[in-house]
Amino acid sequence: MHATSTFATSDFRPEERESAVVTGVDVGIMTFSKTFAGDIEGRAETLFTSAYSHETGTGTYLAMESFAGSIGGRSGTVNIAHTATTTGDDRTHHLMVIVPASGTAELAGITGTGSLDIDPDGTHHFTLDYELPT
């Protein structure tokens, strides 16, 4: 099955931290909220970690979504992990996976992969290719 959605982010909560290891790009941690509309409807709390240079626009992020809502009309909760790298002009090394055994209620047993794409106007698209037990 295939589901697409747009989403908006809000409530950014950065975590103050200092690392004993200094690298060429700063590592940051934050949490924020997402609201989804489309085949994927609901909200998520996101734990977001990144190593990113604001000067060059280069970096990589790791995110863990705790989603509550519906996917393809079936309701429940699920965790979704994703990562990507950017050099400022592109997105590469993208990976999105539904965390095994994380689905509840009508999403119990869900598996799959997906993608996150950003339009030039900043619109964010969330796509899942998934399977659910019959």
C-alpha positions in Angstrom: 0.0 0.0 0.0 1.1 3.6 -0.6 0.2 6.7 1.5 1.3 10.3 1.0 0.9 13.4 3.2 2.2 16.9 3.7 3.2 18.0 7.1 4.0 21.1 9.1 6.4 21.4 12.0 6.0 23.4 15.3 7.1 23.7 18.9 10.8 23.4 18.4 12.6 22.6 21.7 16.4 22.5 21.3 18.5 20.8 24.0 21.5 22.6 25.3 24.6 20.4 25.2 28.4 20.5 25.0 30.5 17.7 23.6 33.9 16.7 24.8 34.7 16.0 21.1 34.8 19.0 18.8 34.3 18.2 15.1 34.0 20.3 11.9 30.2 20.7 12.3 28.1 21.2 15.4 26.0 18.3 16.7 22.6 19.3 18.0 19.5 17.6 19.5 16.0 18.9 19.6 12.4 17.8 19.7 9.5 19.2 17.8 5.9 18.4 16.7 4.5 17.6 13.3 1.0 17.7 12.0 0.2 15.5 9.0 -2.6 15.9 6.4 -3.4 13.5 3.5 -3.4 9.7 3.4 -1.4 10.0 6.7 -3.4 12.1 9.2 -2.4 12.9 12.7 0.5 14.2 14.7 4.0 13.1 15.7 6.6 14.0 18.3 10.0 14.0 16.7 13.4 13.4 18.3 15.9 15.1 15.9 19.7 14.8 16.0 21.9 16.5 13.5 25.5 17.3 12.6 25.1 20.5 10.5 27.1 23.5 9.3 25.0 26.6 9.0 27.8 28.2 7.0 27.8 25.7 4.2 24.4 24.1 4.5 26.0 20.7 4.8 25.1 18.0 7.2 23.2 14.8 8.2 20.2 14.3 10.4 18.7 11.3 12.3 15.0 11.5 13.4 12.7 9.2 15.3 9.0 9.9 14.9 6.4 8.8 17.4 3.2 9.1 15.3 -0.4 8.9 16.4 -3.3 9.0 13.9 -4.2 7.1 10.8 -2.4 5.7 7.8 -4.6 4.8 4.9 -7.7 5.0 7.1 -6.4 2.7 9.8 -5.8 4.3 13.2 -3.1 3.7 15.8 0.4 4.7 16.8 3.8 3.7 15.2 7.5 4.8 15.3 9.2 5.8 12.0 12.9 6.4 11.7 14.6 8.5 9.0 17.9 10.0 8.0 19.3 12.1 5.1 22.4 14.1 4.1 22.5 17.4 2.4 25.2 19.5 0.8 22.9 22.5 0.7 21.6 21.9 -2.8 20.5 18.2 -2.6 19.3 15.4 -0.3 21.2 12.1 -0.5 21.6 8.9 1.5 17.9 9.0 2.5 16.5 6.2 4.5 13.0 5.8 6.1 11.8 2.7 7.9 8.8 1.9 10.0 10.2 0.5 13.3 9.3 -3.2 13.5 6.7 -4.2 16.2 6.0 -0.5 17.0 2.5 -0.4 15.6 -0.6 -0.4 17.9 -4.4 -0.8 17.4 -5.2 -1.0 13.7 -1.6 -0.3 12.8 -0.3 -3.4 14.7 2.1 -5.4 12.5 2.7 -2.5 10.1 6.0 -2.7 8.1 7.4 -0.5 5.4 9.7 2.2 4.1 9.2 5.7 2.8 10.7 9.0 1.9 10.6 12.7 2.8 10.8 15.2 0.0 10.8 19.0 0.1 9.5 21.2 -2.7 11.3 24.4 -3.7 8.6 26.4 -2.0 9.4 24.5 1.3 6.3 22.2 1.3 7.3 18.9 3.0 6.0 15.6 1.7 6.0 12.3 3.7 5.4 9.1 1.7 5.1 5.5 3.0 5.0 2.2 1.1 3.7 -0.2 3.8 2.1 -3.5 4.5 -0.4 -4.4 7.2 -1.6 -7.8 8.2 -5.0 -8.8 6.8 
